[in-house]
Amino acid sequence: MERRSRPDLNGAAWRKSSYSNQEGGNCVEVADGFPAVVPVRDSKVPHGPVLCFEAASWAVFIDELKAQLA
């Protein structure tokens, strides 16, 4: 697996999972606008660590989640 440098996330526009709620559930945020990667962080710890997934891998992950929820 090739290790890539993390994109500059200053000023990134984060959006919460549609499953987030006001009670502070276990949810994630993703940042759009990065063609090669999908930055992901814990919505309860916005200044905490960020994981960056390859866009293609993230798409497969999301497709599998949707299939499990269907």
CHARMM-style PDB file with segment names, atoms N, HN, CA, C and O in Angstrom:
ATOM      1  N   MET     1       0.842  -1.172   0.000  1.00  0.00      PROA
ATOM      2  CA  MET     1       0.000   0.000   0.000  1.00  0.00      PROA
ATOM      3  C   MET     1       0.891   1.241   0.000  1.00  0.00      PROA
ATOM      4  O   MET     1       1.824   1.354   0.796  1.00  0.00      PROA
ATOM      5  N   GLU     2       0.594   2.140  -0.882  1.00  0.00      PROA
ATOM      6  HN  GLU     2      -0.163   2.048  -1.529  1.00  0.00      PROA
ATOM      7  CA  GLU     2       1.366   3.371  -1.004  1.00  0.00      PROA
ATOM      8  C   GLU     2       0.896   4.386   0.039  1.00  0.00      PROA
ATOM      9  O   GLU     2      -0.304   4.586   0.229  1.00  0.00      PROA
ATOM     10  N   ARG     3       1.844   5.012   0.701  1.00  0.00      PROA
ATOM     11  HN  ARG     3       2.818   4.849   0.546  1.00  0.00      PROA
ATOM     12  CA  ARG     3       1.510   6.039   1.689  1.00  0.00      PROA
ATOM     13  C   ARG     3       1.574   7.396   1.012  1.00  0.00      PROA
ATOM     14  O   ARG     3       2.591   7.757   0.420  1.00  0.00      PROA
ATOM     15  N   ARG     4       0.497   8.138   1.098  1.00  0.00      PROA
ATOM     16  HN  ARG     4      -0.330   7.844   1.578  1.00  0.00      PROA
ATOM     17  CA  ARG     4       0.434   9.466   0.492  1.00  0.00      PROA
ATOM     18  C   ARG     4       0.399  10.520   1.575  1.00  0.00      PROA
ATOM     19  O   ARG     4       0.019  10.246   2.714  1.00  0.00      PROA
ATOM     20  N   SER     5       0.799  11.731   1.211  1.00  0.00      PROA
ATOM     21  HN  SER     5       1.108  11.952   0.286  1.00  0.00      PROA
ATOM     22  CA  SER     5       0.722  12.803   2.184  1.00  0.00      PROA
ATOM     23  C   SER     5      -0.730  13.226   2.364  1.00  0.00      PROA
ATOM     24  O   SER     5      -1.537  13.149   1.438  1.00  0.00      PROA
ATOM     25  N   ARG     6      -1.038  13.666   3.554  1.00  0.00      PROA
ATOM     26  HN  ARG     6      -0.382  13.729   4.306  1.00  0.00      PROA
ATOM     27  CA  ARG     6      -2.396  14.097   3.873  1.00  0.00      PROA
ATOM     28  C   ARG     6      -2.668  15.452   3.244  1.00  0.00      PROA
ATOM     29  O   ARG     6      -1.792  16.317   3.252  1.00  0.00      PROA
ATOM     30  N   PRO     7      -3.857  15.658   2.700  1.00  0.00      PROA
ATOM     31  CA  PRO     7      -4.172  16.959   2.105  1.00  0.00      PROA
ATOM     32  C   PRO     7      -4.271  18.037   3.181  1.00  0.00      PROA
ATOM     33  O   PRO     7      -4.487  17.733   4.354  1.00  0.00      PROA
ATOM     34  N   ASP     8      -4.116  19.278   2.783  1.00  0.00      PROA
ATOM     35  HN  ASP     8      -3.941  19.525   1.830  1.00  0.00      PROA
ATOM     36  CA  ASP     8      -4.285  20.405   3.693  1.00  0.00      PROA
ATOM     37  C   ASP     8      -5.772  20.532   3.997  1.00  0.00      PROA
ATOM     38  O   ASP     8      -6.565  20.827   3.103  1.00  0.00      PROA
ATOM     39  N   LEU     9      -6.151  20.314   5.241  1.00  0.00      PROA
ATOM     40  HN  LEU     9      -5.507  20.075   5.967  1.00  0.00      PROA
ATOM     41  CA  LEU     9      -7.556  20.321   5.618  1.00  0.00      PROA
ATOM     42  C   LEU     9      -7.995  21.636   6.252  1.00  0.00      PROA
ATOM     43  O   LEU     9      -9.134  21.752   6.705  1.00  0.00      PROA
ATOM     44  N   ASN    10      -7.101  22.632   6.290  1.00  0.00      PROA
ATOM     45  HN  ASN    10      -6.176  22.537   5.922  1.00  0.00      PROA
ATOM     46  CA  ASN    10      -7.493  23.946   6.793  1.00  0.00      PROA
ATOM     47  C   ASN    10      -8.576  24.513   5.897  1.00  0.00      PROA
ATOM     48  O   ASN    10      -8.406  24.574   4.679  1.00  0.00      PROA
ATOM     49  N   GLY    11      -9.661  24.920   6.472  1.00  0.00      PROA
ATOM     50  HN  GLY    11      -9.799  24.871   7.461  1.00  0.00      PROA
ATOM     51  CA  GLY    11     -10.762  25.471   5.695  1.00  0.00      PROA
ATOM     52  C   GLY    11     -11.644  24.429   5.035  1.00  0.00      PROA
ATOM     53  O   GLY    11     -12.522  24.776   4.245  1.00  0.00      PROA
ATOM     54  N   ALA    12     -11.424  23.142   5.348  1.00  0.00      PROA
ATOM     55  HN  ALA    12     -10.711  22.860   5.989  1.00  0.00      PROA
ATOM     56  CA  ALA    12     -12.253  22.089   4.762  1.00  0.00      PROA
ATOM     57  C   ALA    12     -13.708  22.260   5.217  1.00  0.00      PROA
ATOM     58  O   ALA    12     -13.970  22.636   6.360  1.00  0.00      PROA
ATOM     59  N   ALA    13     -14.626  21.986   4.328  1.00  0.00      PROA
ATOM     60  HN  ALA    13     -14.413  21.681   3.400  1.00  0.00      PROA
ATOM     61  CA  ALA    13     -16.056  22.038   4.647  1.00  0.00      PROA
ATOM     62  C   ALA    13     -16.493  20.638   5.073  1.00  0.00      PROA
ATOM     63  O   ALA    13     -16.623  19.742   4.238  1.00  0.00      PROA
ATOM     64  N   TRP    14     -16.717  20.456   6.358  1.00  0.00      PROA
ATOM     65  HN  TRP    14     -16.611  21.184   7.035  1.00  0.00      PROA
ATOM     66  CA  TRP    14     -17.106  19.161   6.907  1.00  0.00      PROA
ATOM     67  C   TRP    14     -18.620  19.042   6.938  1.00  0.00      PROA
ATOM     68  O   TRP    14     -19.325  20.020   7.191  1.00  0.00      PROA
ATOM     69  N   ARG    15     -19.117  17.834   6.679  1.00  0.00      PROA
ATOM     70  HN  ARG    15     -18.545  17.040   6.473  1.00  0.00      PROA
ATOM     71  CA  ARG    15     -20.551  17.585   6.808  1.00  0.00      PROA
ATOM     72  C   ARG    15     -20.751  16.327   7.636  1.00  0.00      PROA
ATOM     73  O   ARG    15     -20.021  15.346   7.501  1.00  0.00      PROA
ATOM     74  N   LYS    16     -21.758  16.383   8.494  1.00  0.00      PROA
ATOM     75  HN  LYS    16     -22.351  17.180   8.603  1.00  0.00      PROA
ATOM     76  CA  LYS    16     -22.048  15.256   9.379  1.00  0.00      PROA
ATOM     77  C   LYS    16     -22.824  14.173   8.655  1.00  0.00      PROA
ATOM     78  O   LYS    16     -23.507  14.417   7.660  1.00  0.00      PROA
ATOM     79  N   SER    17     -22.696  13.000   9.176  1.00  0.00      PROA
ATOM     80  HN  SER    17     -22.141  12.803   9.984  1.00  0.00      PROA
ATOM     81  CA  SER    17     -23.495  11.883   8.697  1.00  0.00      PROA
ATOM     82  C   SER    17     -24.968  12.227   8.853  1.00  0.00      PROA
ATOM     83  O   SER    17     -25.350  12.939   9.782  1.00  0.00      PROA
ATOM     84  N   SER    18     -25.779  11.728   7.958  1.00  0.00      PROA
ATOM     85  HN  SER    18     -25.468  11.150   7.203  1.00  0.00      PROA
ATOM     86  CA  SER    18     -27.221  11.949   8.064  1.00  0.00      PROA
ATOM     87  C   SER    18     -27.793  11.242   9.294  1.00  0.00      PROA
ATOM     88  O   SER    18     -28.939  11.485   9.670  1.00  0.00      PROA
ATOM     89  N   TYR    19     -27.001  10.368   9.921  1.00  0.00      PROA
ATOM     90  HN  TYR    19     -26.070  10.170   9.615  1.00  0.00      PROA
ATOM     91  CA  TYR    19     -27.437   9.678  11.126  1.00  0.00      PROA
ATOM     92  C   TYR    19     -27.065  10.439  12.396  1.00  0.00      PROA
ATOM     93  O   TYR    19     -27.389   9.987  13.494  1.00  0.00      PROA
ATOM     94  N   SER    20     -26.395  11.582  12.273  1.00  0.00      PROA
ATOM     95  HN  SER    20     -26.132  11.949  11.381  1.00  0.00      PROA
ATOM     96  CA  SER    20     -26.057  12.390  13.439  1.00  0.00      PROA
ATOM     97  C   SER    20     -27.330  12.963  14.045  1.00  0.00      PROA
ATOM     98  O   SER    20     -28.327  13.178  13.356  1.00  0.00      PROA
ATOM     99  N   ASN    21     -27.271  13.203  15.340  1.00  0.00      PROA
ATOM    100  HN  ASN    21     -26.460  13.029  15.900  1.00  0.00      PROA
ATOM    101  CA  ASN    21     -28.410  13.823  16.004  1.00  0.00      PROA
ATOM    102  C   ASN    21     -27.913  14.798  17.066  1.00  0.00      PROA
ATOM    103  O   ASN    21     -26.709  14.916  17.291  1.00  0.00      PROA
ATOM    104  N   GLN    22     -28.820  15.479  17.703  1.00  0.00      PROA
ATOM    105  HN  GLN    22     -29.798  15.383  17.521  1.00  0.00      PROA
ATOM    106  CA  GLN    22     -28.461  16.486  18.705  1.00  0.00      PROA
ATOM    107  C   GLN    22     -27.997  15.866  20.022  1.00  0.00      PROA
ATOM    108  O   GLN    22     -27.455  16.572  20.873  1.00  0.00      PROA
ATOM    109  N   GLU    23     -28.198  14.574  20.205  1.00  0.00      PROA
ATOM    110  HN  GLU    23     -28.638  14.000  19.514  1.00  0.00      PROA
ATOM    111  CA  GLU    23     -27.776  13.915  21.440  1.00  0.00      PROA
ATOM    112  C   GLU    23     -26.301  13.513  21.415  1.00  0.00      PROA
ATOM    113  O   GLU    23     -25.811  12.919  22.375  1.00  0.00      PROA
ATOM    114  N   GLY    24     -25.592  13.827  20.337  1.00  0.00      PROA
ATOM    115  HN  GLY    24     -25.991  14.309  19.557  1.00  0.00      PROA
ATOM    116  CA  GLY    24     -24.165  13.516  20.269  1.00  0.00      PROA
ATOM    117  C   GLY    24     -23.871  12.052  20.034  1.00  0.00      PROA
ATOM    118  O   GLY    24     -22.934  11.504  20.615  1.00  0.00      PROA
ATOM    119  N   GLY    25     -24.653  11.419  19.198  1.00  0.00      PROA
ATOM    120  HN  GLY    25     -25.414  11.864  18.726  1.00  0.00      PROA
ATOM    121  CA  GLY    25     -24.444  10.010  18.902  1.00  0.00      PROA
ATOM    122  C   GLY    25     -23.072   9.738  18.300  1.00  0.00      PROA
ATOM    123  O   GLY    25     -22.313  10.665  18.016  1.00  0.00      PROA
ATOM    124  N   ASN    26     -22.766   8.480  18.110  1.00  0.00      PROA
ATOM    125  HN  ASN    26     -23.383   7.727  18.341  1.00  0.00      PROA
ATOM    126  CA  ASN    26     -21.486   8.074  17.539  1.00  0.00      PROA
ATOM    127  C   ASN    26     -21.509   8.305  16.040  1.00  0.00      PROA
ATOM    128  O   ASN    26     -21.889   7.411  15.284  1.00  0.00      PROA
ATOM    129  N   CYS    27     -21.112   9.479  15.600  1.00  0.00      PROA
ATOM    130  HN  CYS    27     -20.803  10.205  16.214  1.00  0.00      PROA
ATOM    131  CA  CYS    27     -21.209   9.819  14.184  1.00  0.00      PROA
ATOM    132  C   CYS    27     -19.898  10.356  13.633  1.00  0.00      PROA
ATOM    133  O   CYS    27     -18.986  10.725  14.372  1.00  0.00      PROA
ATOM    134  N   VAL    28     -19.841  10.385  12.344  1.00  0.00      PROA
ATOM    135  HN  VAL    28     -20.583  10.085  11.744  1.00  0.00      PROA
ATOM    136  CA  VAL    28     -18.649  10.859  11.660  1.00  0.00      PROA
ATOM    137  C   VAL    28     -18.980  12.046  10.772  1.00  0.00      PROA
ATOM    138  O   VAL    28     -20.137  12.287  10.429  1.00  0.00      PROA
ATOM    139  N   GLU    29     -17.940  12.778  10.409  1.00  0.00      PROA
ATOM    140  HN  GLU    29     -17.000  12.582  10.688  1.00  0.00      PROA
ATOM    141  CA  GLU    29     -18.036  13.848   9.435  1.00  0.00      PROA
ATOM    142  C   GLU    29     -17.060  13.543   8.320  1.00  0.00      PROA
ATOM    143  O   GLU    29     -16.001  12.960   8.550  1.00  0.00      PROA
ATOM    144  N   VAL    30     -17.421  13.938   7.112  1.00  0.00      PROA
ATOM    145  HN  VAL    30     -18.281  14.411   6.925  1.00  0.00      PROA
ATOM    146  CA  VAL    30     -16.525  13.812   5.969  1.00  0.00      PROA
ATOM    147  C   VAL    30     -16.350  15.185   5.346  1.00  0.00      PROA
ATOM    148  O   VAL    30     -17.223  16.046   5.447  1.00  0.00      PROA
ATOM    149  N   ALA    31     -15.217  15.373   4.706  1.00  0.00      PROA
ATOM    150  HN  ALA    31     -14.507  14.674   4.624  1.00  0.00      PROA
ATOM    151  CA  ALA    31     -14.943  16.632   4.008  1.00  0.00      PROA
ATOM    152  C   ALA    31     -14.977  16.358   2.516  1.00  0.00      PROA
ATOM    153  O   ALA    31     -14.312  15.446   2.022  1.00  0.00      PROA
ATOM    154  N   ASP    32     -15.756  17.155   1.807  1.00  0.00      PROA
ATOM    155  HN  ASP    32     -16.296  17.895   2.208  1.00  0.00      PROA
ATOM    156  CA  ASP    32     -15.847  17.041   0.356  1.00  0.00      PROA
ATOM    157  C   ASP    32     -14.791  17.920  -0.300  1.00  0.00      PROA
ATOM    158  O   ASP    32     -14.198  18.785   0.345  1.00  0.00      PROA
ATOM    159  N   GLY    33     -14.566  17.693  -1.571  1.00  0.00      PROA
ATOM    160  HN  GLY    33     -15.048  16.990  -2.096  1.00  0.00      PROA
ATOM    161  CA  GLY    33     -13.673  18.552  -2.339  1.00  0.00      PROA
ATOM    162  C   GLY    33     -12.255  18.036  -2.482  1.00  0.00      PROA
ATOM    163  O   GLY    33     -11.371  18.770  -2.925  1.00  0.00      PROA
ATOM    164  N   PHE    34     -12.026  16.790  -2.115  1.00  0.00      PROA
ATOM    165  HN  PHE    34     -12.744  16.194  -1.755  1.00  0.00      PROA
ATOM    166  CA  PHE    34     -10.702  16.185  -2.256  1.00  0.00      PROA
ATOM    167  C   PHE    34     -10.855  14.990  -3.191  1.00  0.00      PROA
ATOM    168  O   PHE    34     -11.306  13.928  -2.762  1.00  0.00      PROA
ATOM    169  N   PRO    35     -10.487  15.145  -4.459  1.00  0.00      PROA
ATOM    170  CA  PRO    35     -10.799  14.116  -5.458  1.00  0.00      PROA
ATOM    171  C   PRO    35     -10.209  12.736  -5.181  1.00  0.00      PROA
ATOM    172  O   PRO    35     -10.852  11.731  -5.485  1.00  0.00      PROA
ATOM    173  N   ALA    36      -9.028  12.657  -4.624  1.00  0.00      PROA
ATOM    174  HN  ALA    36      -8.505  13.474  -4.377  1.00  0.00      PROA
ATOM    175  CA  ALA    36      -8.368  11.365  -4.462  1.00  0.00      PROA
ATOM    176  C   ALA    36      -8.658  10.700  -3.123  1.00  0.00      PROA
ATOM    177  O   ALA    36      -8.543   9.480  -3.003  1.00  0.00      PROA
ATOM    178  N   VAL    37      -9.035  11.485  -2.111  1.00  0.00      PROA
ATOM    179  HN  VAL    37      -9.128  12.476  -2.209  1.00  0.00      PROA
ATOM    180  CA  VAL    37      -9.235  10.931  -0.772  1.00  0.00      PROA
ATOM    181  C   VAL    37     -10.519  11.465  -0.157  1.00  0.00      PROA
ATOM    182  O   VAL    37     -11.071  12.475  -0.594  1.00  0.00      PROA
ATOM    183  N   VAL    38     -10.982  10.754   0.874  1.00  0.00      PROA
ATOM    184  HN  VAL    38     -10.534   9.934   1.229  1.00  0.00      PROA
ATOM    185  CA  VAL    38     -12.129  11.195   1.659  1.00  0.00      PROA
ATOM    186  C   VAL    38     -11.660  11.331   3.106  1.00  0.00      PROA
ATOM    187  O   VAL    38     -11.465  10.325   3.787  1.00  0.00      PROA
ATOM    188  N   PRO    39     -11.477  12.566   3.582  1.00  0.00      PROA
ATOM    189  CA  PRO    39     -11.111  12.771   4.986  1.00  0.00      PROA
ATOM    190  C   PRO    39     -12.320  12.503   5.883  1.00  0.00      PROA
ATOM    191  O   PRO    39     -13.432  12.937   5.579  1.00  0.00      PROA
ATOM    192  N   VAL    40     -12.098  11.786   6.990  1.00  0.00      PROA
ATOM    193  HN  VAL    40     -11.195  11.434   7.237  1.00  0.00      PROA
ATOM    194  CA  VAL    40     -13.156  11.400   7.917  1.00  0.00      PROA
ATOM    195  C   VAL    40     -12.685  11.700   9.333  1.00  0.00      PROA
ATOM    196  O   VAL    40     -11.535  11.442   9.688  1.00  0.00      PROA
ATOM    197  N   ARG    41     -13.607  12.259  10.148  1.00  0.00      PROA
ATOM    198  HN  ARG    41     -14.541  12.468   9.859  1.00  0.00      PROA
ATOM    199  CA  ARG    41     -13.273  12.524  11.552  1.00  0.00      PROA
ATOM    200  C   ARG    41     -14.490  12.254  12.425  1.00  0.00      PROA
ATOM    201  O   ARG    41     -15.611  12.123  11.933  1.00  0.00      PROA
ATOM    202  N   ASP    42     -14.252  12.175  13.719  1.00  0.00      PROA
ATOM    203  HN  ASP    42     -13.342  12.281  14.119  1.00  0.00      PROA
ATOM    204  CA  ASP    42     -15.298  11.990  14.720  1.00  0.00      PROA
ATOM    205  C   ASP    42     -16.004  13.322  14.910  1.00  0.00      PROA
ATOM    206  O   ASP    42     -15.354  14.320  15.221  1.00  0.00      PROA
ATOM    207  N   SER    43     -17.318  13.363  14.729  1.00  0.00      PROA
ATOM    208  HN  SER    43     -17.846  12.552  14.476  1.00  0.00      PROA
ATOM    209  CA  SER    43     -18.046  14.620  14.840  1.00  0.00      PROA
ATOM    210  C   SER    43     -18.029  15.183  16.248  1.00  0.00      PROA
ATOM    211  O   SER    43     -18.233  16.382  16.432  1.00  0.00      PROA
ATOM    212  N   LYS    44     -17.788  14.336  17.254  1.00  0.00      PROA
ATOM    213  HN  LYS    44     -17.622  13.361  17.104  1.00  0.00      PROA
ATOM    214  CA  LYS    44     -17.740  14.810  18.634  1.00  0.00      PROA
ATOM    215  C   LYS    44     -16.382  15.389  19.003  1.00  0.00      PROA
ATOM    216  O   LYS    44     -16.253  16.065  20.024  1.00  0.00      PROA
ATOM    217  N   VAL    45     -15.359  15.128  18.177  1.00  0.00      PROA
ATOM    218  HN  VAL    45     -15.463  14.579  17.348  1.00  0.00      PROA
ATOM    219  CA  VAL    45     -13.995  15.608  18.435  1.00  0.00      PROA
ATOM    220  C   VAL    45     -13.466  16.257  17.159  1.00  0.00      PROA
ATOM    221  O   VAL    45     -12.573  15.709  16.512  1.00  0.00      PROA
ATOM    222  N   PRO    46     -14.008  17.417  16.791  1.00  0.00      PROA
ATOM    223  CA  PRO    46     -13.647  18.017  15.502  1.00  0.00      PROA
ATOM    224  C   PRO    46     -12.186  18.415  15.357  1.00  0.00      PROA
ATOM    225  O   PRO    46     -11.694  18.565  14.239  1.00  0.00      PROA
ATOM    226  N   HSD    47     -11.492  18.586  16.466  1.00  0.00      PROA
ATOM    227  HN  HSD    47     -11.892  18.464  17.375  1.00  0.00      PROA
ATOM    228  CA  HSD    47     -10.072  18.934  16.381  1.00  0.00      PROA
ATOM    229  C   HSD    47      -9.176  17.719  16.615  1.00  0.00      PROA
ATOM    230  O   HSD    47      -7.964  17.848  16.790  1.00  0.00      PROA
ATOM    231  N   GLY    48      -9.792  16.546  16.616  1.00  0.00      PROA
ATOM    232  HN  GLY    48     -10.776  16.442  16.474  1.00  0.00      PROA
ATOM    233  CA  GLY    48      -9.046  15.312  16.815  1.00  0.00      PROA
ATOM    234  C   GLY    48      -8.455  14.795  15.517  1.00  0.00      PROA
ATOM    235  O   GLY    48      -8.386  15.520  14.525  1.00  0.00      PROA
ATOM    236  N   PRO    49      -8.036  13.555  15.527  1.00  0.00      PROA
ATOM    237  CA  PRO    49      -7.397  12.972  14.339  1.00  0.00      PROA
ATOM    238  C   PRO    49      -8.358  12.826  13.169  1.00  0.00      PROA
ATOM    239  O   PRO    49      -9.573  12.722  13.340  1.00  0.00      PROA
ATOM    240  N   VAL    50      -7.778  12.821  11.987  1.00  0.00      PROA
ATOM    241  HN  VAL    50      -6.791  12.906  11.848  1.00  0.00      PROA
ATOM    242  CA  VAL    50      -8.525  12.645  10.735  1.00  0.00      PROA
ATOM    243  C   VAL    50      -7.953  11.438  10.008  1.00  0.00      PROA
ATOM    244  O   VAL    50      -6.737  11.299   9.874  1.00  0.00      PROA
ATOM    245  N   LEU    51      -8.834  10.573   9.545  1.00  0.00      PROA
ATOM    246  HN  LEU    51      -9.822  10.686   9.654  1.00  0.00      PROA
ATOM    247  CA  LEU    51      -8.420   9.450   8.708  1.00  0.00      PROA
ATOM    248  C   LEU    51      -8.731   9.812   7.267  1.00  0.00      PROA
ATOM    249  O   LEU    51      -9.791  10.371   6.983  1.00  0.00      PROA
ATOM    250  N   CYS    52      -7.823   9.502   6.361  1.00  0.00      PROA
ATOM    251  HN  CYS    52      -6.962   9.048   6.593  1.00  0.00      PROA
ATOM    252  CA  CYS    52      -8.035   9.767   4.939  1.00  0.00      PROA
ATOM    253  C   CYS    52      -8.071   8.436   4.196  1.00  0.00      PROA
ATOM    254  O   CYS    52      -7.109   7.668   4.214  1.00  0.00      PROA
ATOM    255  N   PHE    53      -9.191   8.185   3.548  1.00  0.00      PROA
ATOM    256  HN  PHE    53      -9.972   8.809   3.533  1.00  0.00      PROA
ATOM    257  CA  PHE    53      -9.378   6.961   2.790  1.00  0.00      PROA
ATOM    258  C   PHE    53      -9.317   7.269   1.301  1.00  0.00      PROA
ATOM    259  O   PHE    53      -9.751   8.337   0.869  1.00  0.00      PROA
ATOM    260  N   GLU    54      -8.785   6.348   0.519  1.00  0.00      PROA
ATOM    261  HN  GLU    54      -8.433   5.480   0.870  1.00  0.00      PROA
ATOM    262  CA  GLU    54      -8.825   6.516  -0.936  1.00  0.00      PROA
ATOM    263  C   GLU    54     -10.285   6.575  -1.352  1.00  0.00      PROA
ATOM    264  O   GLU    54     -11.117   5.833  -0.830  1.00  0.00      PROA
ATOM    265  N   ALA    55     -10.593   7.456  -2.288  1.00  0.00      PROA
ATOM    266  HN  ALA    55      -9.917   8.059  -2.711  1.00  0.00      PROA
ATOM    267  CA  ALA    55     -11.976   7.681  -2.695  1.00  0.00      PROA
ATOM    268  C   ALA    55     -12.653   6.391  -3.164  1.00  0.00      PROA
ATOM    269  O   ALA    55     -13.811   6.146  -2.826  1.00  0.00      PROA
ATOM    270  N   ALA    56     -11.953   5.576  -3.928  1.00  0.00      PROA
ATOM    271  HN  ALA    56     -11.012   5.775  -4.202  1.00  0.00      PROA
ATOM    272  CA  ALA    56     -12.543   4.329  -4.427  1.00  0.00      PROA
ATOM    273  C   ALA    56     -12.855   3.372  -3.278  1.00  0.00      PROA
ATOM    274  O   ALA    56     -13.902   2.724  -3.281  1.00  0.00      PROA
ATOM    275  N   SER    57     -11.973   3.279  -2.311  1.00  0.00      PROA
ATOM    276  HN  SER    57     -11.123   3.806  -2.308  1.00  0.00      PROA
ATOM    277  CA  SER    57     -12.205   2.405  -1.151  1.00  0.00      PROA
ATOM    278  C   SER    57     -13.385   2.898  -0.328  1.00  0.00      PROA
ATOM    279  O   SER    57     -14.191   2.099   0.151  1.00  0.00      PROA
ATOM    280  N   TRP    58     -13.488   4.211  -0.162  1.00  0.00      PROA
ATOM    281  HN  TRP    58     -12.833   4.860  -0.551  1.00  0.00      PROA
ATOM    282  CA  TRP    58     -14.601   4.793   0.586  1.00  0.00      PROA
ATOM    283  C   TRP    58     -15.930   4.492  -0.124  1.00  0.00      PROA
ATOM    284  O   TRP    58     -16.924   4.175   0.530  1.00  0.00      PROA
ATOM    285  N   ALA    59     -15.945   4.591  -1.441  1.00  0.00      PROA
ATOM    286  HN  ALA    59     -15.138   4.849  -1.971  1.00  0.00      PROA
ATOM    287  CA  ALA    59     -17.165   4.316  -2.202  1.00  0.00      PROA
ATOM    288  C   ALA    59     -17.614   2.869  -2.009  1.00  0.00      PROA
ATOM    289  O   ALA    59     -18.808   2.609  -1.858  1.00  0.00      PROA
ATOM    290  N   VAL    60     -16.674   1.929  -2.012  1.00  0.00      PROA
ATOM    291  HN  VAL    60     -15.704   2.141  -2.134  1.00  0.00      PROA
ATOM    292  CA  VAL    60     -17.013   0.517  -1.783  1.00  0.00      PROA
ATOM    293  C   VAL    60     -17.566   0.343  -0.377  1.00  0.00      PROA
ATOM    294  O   VAL    60     -18.553  -0.367  -0.185  1.00  0.00      PROA
ATOM    295  N   PHE    61     -16.951   0.974   0.596  1.00  0.00      PROA
ATOM    296  HN  PHE    61     -16.150   1.551   0.441  1.00  0.00      PROA
ATOM    297  CA  PHE    61     -17.405   0.899   1.990  1.00  0.00      PROA
ATOM    298  C   PHE    61     -18.849   1.411   2.110  1.00  0.00      PROA
ATOM    299  O   PHE    61     -19.691   0.748   2.715  1.00  0.00      PROA
ATOM    300  N   ILE    62     -19.129   2.569   1.544  1.00  0.00      PROA
ATOM    301  HN  ILE    62     -18.445   3.107   1.052  1.00  0.00      PROA
ATOM    302  CA  ILE    62     -20.469   3.151   1.609  1.00  0.00      PROA
ATOM    303  C   ILE    62     -21.489   2.274   0.896  1.00  0.00      PROA
ATOM    304  O   ILE    62     -22.606   2.096   1.383  1.00  0.00      PROA
ATOM    305  N   ASP    63     -21.110   1.727  -0.253  1.00  0.00      PROA
ATOM    306  HN  ASP    63     -20.203   1.871  -0.649  1.00  0.00      PROA
ATOM    307  CA  ASP    63     -22.020   0.825  -0.976  1.00  0.00      PROA
ATOM    308  C   ASP    63     -22.367  -0.398  -0.128  1.00  0.00      PROA
ATOM    309  O   ASP    63     -23.514  -0.843  -0.121  1.00  0.00      PROA
ATOM    310  N   GLU    64     -21.387  -0.939   0.580  1.00  0.00      PROA
ATOM    311  HN  GLU    64     -20.455  -0.578   0.574  1.00  0.00      PROA
ATOM    312  CA  GLU    64     -21.633  -2.094   1.439  1.00  0.00      PROA
ATOM    313  C   GLU    64     -22.545  -1.731   2.605  1.00  0.00      PROA
ATOM    314  O   GLU    64     -23.426  -2.509   2.971  1.00  0.00      PROA
ATOM    315  N   LEU    65     -22.337  -0.551   3.190  1.00  0.00      PROA
ATOM    316  HN  LEU    65     -21.621   0.081   2.893  1.00  0.00      PROA
ATOM    317  CA  LEU    65     -23.212  -0.104   4.268  1.00  0.00      PROA
ATOM    318  C   LEU    65     -24.654   0.017   3.780  1.00  0.00      PROA
ATOM    319  O   LEU    65     -25.584  -0.444   4.441  1.00  0.00      PROA
ATOM    320  N   LYS    66     -24.825   0.635   2.630  1.00  0.00      PROA
ATOM    321  HN  LYS    66     -24.070   1.010   2.093  1.00  0.00      PROA
ATOM    322  CA  LYS    66     -26.169   0.783   2.075  1.00  0.00      PROA
ATOM    323  C   LYS    66     -26.815  -0.569   1.813  1.00  0.00      PROA
ATOM    324  O   LYS    66     -28.010  -0.738   2.052  1.00  0.00      PROA
ATOM    325  N   ALA    67     -26.050  -1.521   1.332  1.00  0.00      PROA
ATOM    326  HN  ALA    67     -25.079  -1.383   1.137  1.00  0.00      PROA
ATOM    327  CA  ALA    67     -26.579  -2.852   1.059  1.00  0.00      PROA
ATOM    328  C   ALA    67     -27.013  -3.539   2.359  1.00  0.00      PROA
ATOM    329  O   ALA    67     -28.015  -4.254   2.379  1.00  0.00      PROA
ATOM    330  N   GLN    68     -26.264  -3.324   3.435  1.00  0.00      PROA
ATOM    331  HN  GLN    68     -25.450  -2.743   3.419  1.00  0.00      PROA
ATOM    332  CA  GLN    68     -26.598  -3.923   4.722  1.00  0.00      PROA
ATOM    333  C   GLN    68     -27.855  -3.306   5.335  1.00  0.00      PROA
ATOM    334  O   GLN    68     -28.600  -3.975   6.050  1.00  0.00      PROA
ATOM    335  N   LEU    69     -28.079  -2.025   5.048  1.00  0.00      PROA
ATOM    336  HN  LEU    69     -27.473  -1.482   4.467  1.00  0.00      PROA
ATOM    337  CA  LEU    69     -29.235  -1.327   5.609  1.00  0.00      PROA
ATOM    338  C   LEU    69     -30.496  -1.508   4.774  1.00  0.00      PROA
ATOM    339  O   LEU    69     -31.595  -1.175   5.218  1.00  0.00      PROA
ATOM    340  N   ALA    70     -30.336  -2.031   3.577  1.00  0.00      PROA
ATOM    341  HN  ALA    70     -29.443  -2.301   3.216  1.00  0.00      PROA
ATOM    342  CA  ALA    70     -31.501  -2.187   2.680  1.00  0.00      PROA
ATOM    343  C   ALA    70     -32.358  -3.374   3.075  1.00  0.00      PROA
ATOM    344  OT1 ALA    70     -33.370  -3.647   2.430  1.00  0.00      PROA
TER     345      ALA     70
END
